[in-house]
């Protein structure tokens, strides 16, 4: 079985999983450490970068239809 470990679909899945993990971590941190705004801000920026990477890969995998 030939599995490409560096394929875009696989990377997309990994990024989505990491994004979901960050969502949970941010929610938990907001409840347990509400005064630690710097850490929350850093986590949220990281989550936004992941979202941008996900959008970029999705665009590569499914390019828009030509007009």
C-alpha positions in Angstrom: 0.0 0.0 0.0 1.5 3.3 -1.1 0.7 6.0 1.4 2.2 9.5 0.8 2.9 10.8 4.3 3.5 14.3 2.9 0.4 14.7 0.8 -1.8 17.8 1.0 -4.9 15.9 2.1 -3.0 14.3 4.9 -1.5 17.7 5.9 -5.0 19.2 5.8 -6.2 16.6 8.3 -3.3 17.2 10.6 -3.9 21.0 10.6 -7.6 20.5 11.3 -6.8 18.3 14.2 -4.3 20.8 15.6 -6.9 23.6 15.1 -9.5 21.6 17.1 -7.0 20.9 19.8 -6.2 24.6 20.1 -9.9 25.4 20.3 -10.2 23.1 23.3 -7.0 24.5 24.9 -8.2 28.0 24.4 -11.6 27.2 26.0 -10.0 25.5 28.9 -7.4 28.3 29.4 -10.1 30.9 29.3 -11.9 29.2 32.2 -8.9 28.3 34.3 -6.6 31.2 33.7 -8.8 34.2 32.7 -6.1 36.7 33.8 -3.4 35.4 31.5 -4.4 37.4 28.5 -1.0 37.2 26.8 -1.1 33.4 26.7 -4.6 33.4 25.4 -3.7 36.0 22.7 -0.8 33.9 21.6 -2.9 30.7 21.3 -5.5 32.6 19.3 -2.9 34.0 16.9 -1.6 30.4 16.4 -5.1 29.2 15.8 -5.6 32.0 13.2 -2.3 31.0 11.4 -3.6 27.4 11.3 -6.9 28.5 9.8 -5.0 30.4 7.1 -2.9 27.4 6.3 -6.0 25.2 6.2 -7.7 27.7 3.8 -4.6 27.8 1.6 -4.4 24.0 1.3 -8.1 23.8 0.6 -7.7 26.3 -2.2 -4.8 24.2 -3.6 -6.8 21.0 -3.5 -10.0 22.5 -4.9 -9.1 25.5 -7.1 -12.0 27.9 -8.0 -13.8 27.3 -11.3 -12.6 29.5 -14.2 -15.1 32.3 -15.1 
